Amino acid sequence: MTALRHILAVLLLALALISAPAFEARADDDAADPFAGLTSQSFDDVAQALTALAVSGNKQAGPTVTALQNEALFVTPDMALLIKTDDSYVNARTGEKVADVNEDDLSPVRVNNAVRAAIEAAKGGLDLVSTDVAARAHAAEQLFASHDAAALPLLATALIAEKDAGVRAIMLQAQAAALLSSDTGTEAEQLAAIATLRARGDIESKALLGSLHDKSPAVAAAAAAAISSLNQLEQIWGVAQGVFYGVSLGSVLLLAAAGLAITFGVMGVINMAHGEMVMLGAYTTYTVQSVIASVAPQWAGLSILLSVPLAFLVSGLVGVLIERCMIRFLYGRPLETLLATWGLSLVLQQAIRSIFGSSNRDVLTPAWMAGATRLGGLTITYNRLYIIIFAVIVIAALMAVLRYTALGLRMRAVTQNRRMAAAMGIRTPWIDALTFGLGSGVAGMAGVALSQIDNVSPNLGQSYIIDSFMVVVFGGVGNLWGTVVSAMTLGIVNKFLEPFAGAVLGKIVVLVALILFIQRKPRGMFPLKGRAVEQ
């Protein structure tokens, strides 16, 4: 019903514009004053006056139309127009307050259904010539969506005065859509309109171009060529969208697997409780957000930034305790390590259930991470984009630690030849503890990121532990560059398989392909090199 009223209003406004010569034929003072027709006893004159007022650019046009809509516009015996406010009357033409008004002498401006429709059209016209750029752009988009030929005169008038390049482009697109939806315009104008819609290139443009098969041969051929071009462009943008989703998924896998790549690579420990380190990071984020929301709610949007170092410390300290209290007694016994860490993961999950409950916890997304933007045909969601950036920062920091710090030098020495490193005075037990703490801390930071796109629950880590091991094994145990390439490869492959095979079957296909790959290259894509790396 709203759309029908909008179309009727545009039609009436356009008809009024077309009949403007008759309106201009009235007295000179009426023609110079767009408000004059509002004092007439003729509904047609009032409707035509609204049309003239809408495109006049007068700063009082908006308040006057609104007053008429609210039945607050009155005529005095000397044909002055007054707007009734809460406590006084103002002159509709000037906006100045009027004193000593005798309400008994006032007559309301006459309104019927035709005038009401003209009011709606005038409000749309006011938006199209509004001083607000956003309002003009919105009005032009509305006219493009309706692509009604009756809007052509209104658009032609607005285009004469439009200075903003962006709004002008939308108006031209609306004009092209309206032209192609009608039988007006020469063949050359229709071909130019097709080029305009081809440049816009969205779904609405493609649908409108698809309806031009009954036009002249030249126009129909141009429309078909434009559709073919848009189809090719759509495929290209579809691939780009799939790559973005794949990179975003790969970034999530990378964050979850980066810490595991360190602990598994240096110590060879199959830590089934690694997912719970991710979970601890997510619950740290929830706790920090809850505390800040209750103490300083104005800083709630920055809570996620504070959560990153705190999640690293919490998960890192828990990781050091796990290594010192459990893992160090099980080196060289992989089956016992696997079973012990799996049991520990169940203990940690139950501990979280006892503290926070078993239901999901909501972690709010800050305003600066919410929403999305479009880059051509590519939709980029801000939370995914920030996770990609965060993953890049985390991996860069890890590589810097491993390459430029004393801890990194000792970790690399232990990775390449543990016995030789011990013989040179490196305290390998402490390196193991710090390495385990570093890997667990990175997993905690991954939990901060995952809290923005997944449910924060005691089972959060279970969703990523298998994928994390797949990433580490595929990339090469202990090799961060291999982990990066592996995560991105698996993420992109998963996203391109999902539309054809579904999410579950797609993962099964990836797993089977990974098993076949490991049969050929047991040490992954980028195996570490060293004289004793296999020990």
C-alpha positions, 0 to 999 in steps of 0.5 A: 500500500505504501509503494502504491501511494508513493507511485501515485504521488510521483504520478500526480507530481509529474502530471502537475509538472507537465501541466506547469504552463497552465499554472504559470498562466495565472497572475504574475504575482502568483507565478512569482510566489510559489505559496500563492496557490495554497490560498486558493479554494481550488484543490487543483490550484493547491496541488499545483502550488505544492508542486511548484513549492517542492522544486522552488528551493525555498527554505520555508517549503519543507515546514509549509508542506509539513504543516499542511500535512499536519492540518496546521496551515491557515489562510488569513483574510488578506491571503497571508499563510500562517503555520500554527505552532505549539504556542504561536503562529509563524508566517509560512513565507518568512518563518517569522513569528506573527503576533495578535492573530485572531483565530476566528478569522483564519481558514484552514487550507483545503485538503482532499485525497488529491491534495494529500497525494500531492503532499506525499509527492512534494515531500519526495520532491523536497528530498530530491532538492534537499540541502542534505546530500544523504536525503537527496541520494536516498530520494534518487535511490527510491526513484531508481527502485520504482523506475517510474516514467512519471518521475522523469520531469522531476529528475530533469529539474533536480539534475539541473541544480545537482552539484554533488557527483555521487548524487548526480550519478544516482539521479542519472541512473534513476533517469535511465531506469525510468526512461527504459521503463517507458516508451519515451526517448529516442533510440540513442537515449535508450542506448545511453540509458543501457550504458548507464545501467551497465555501469551501475551493474547491480541486480536491479539493473540486470533485471531491468535490462532483462525486460528490454527484449521487446524493444527495437533490435538495436536496443535489445541487442545492447541490453543482451550484451550488457547482461552478458557483461554483467554475468561475467562481472558477477562471476568474477565478483563471486570468486572474489567473495569466495576468496574473502570468505575463505581468507576470513575462515583461514584467519580463524583457523590460523589463530586457532592453530598458531599456538598449536604449531608452536607447542606441537612443533617444539615439543611434539606434544599432542595437546588435546586441551589446546581448544580449551585455551581458546575457550579460556580466552573467549571467557576472559573477553566475556568477563572483561566486557561484563566488568567494564559494562558495570563499572565504566559503560562508556568504555564498553566499546574498547573492552575487546582491546583490553581483552587481548593481553589479558586473554594471552596472560590467562591462557598462557599462565594456565598453559605453563601450569599444565606443562609443569604439573602434567606434560613434563612427566609424559614426554616421550609417551605420546599416547599417555599425553593424548589421553591425559590432555583429553581428560584435562580438556573435560575437566576445564570444560566442567570447571567453566560450566560450574563458574559461568553455567552451561548456556552460551554467553553473549559478547557484544560486538563493538560499534566500530567492528559492526556492519559491512561495506561494499567494494564493487560487487564484494561485500566486506564485513567489518568483524571478519576484516578485523579478524584477518588484520588481527591474524596478520598482527599475531603471526607477525609478532610470533615470527618476530619473537622467534627470529629476534629474541633470545627466547626465540633463538633458544626455541629454534635451537631446541626444535632443531636439536634438543640434545645439542641445545641442552649440551650448550647450556640451554635449559630445555625444561624451561624452554618447554614451559615457556613455549607451552605458555606462549602457544597457549597464550596465542590460543587465548588471543584466538578466543578473543577473535572467535568471541566475535563470530561464534558462541562463547560456550564451554564447547567452543574449543572442541569446534576447532581442535581437529581443524587446528591439527589438520592445519598444523600437519598439512603445513608442516609441524613447527613451521609458522609459514607452513601454518599460514599457507595451510590455514589459508589453503584449507579455508579457501578450499572449504568455502569453494566446496561448500556451495557444491558439497555442503558444509559437512561433506565439504569437510569430509572431502578436505579431510580425505584429500589431506590424508592422501597428501600426508601419505605422499608427504608425511612431514607436510608442505614445509617440513622443518630442516635439521639434523635431528628434527625427526627426533 
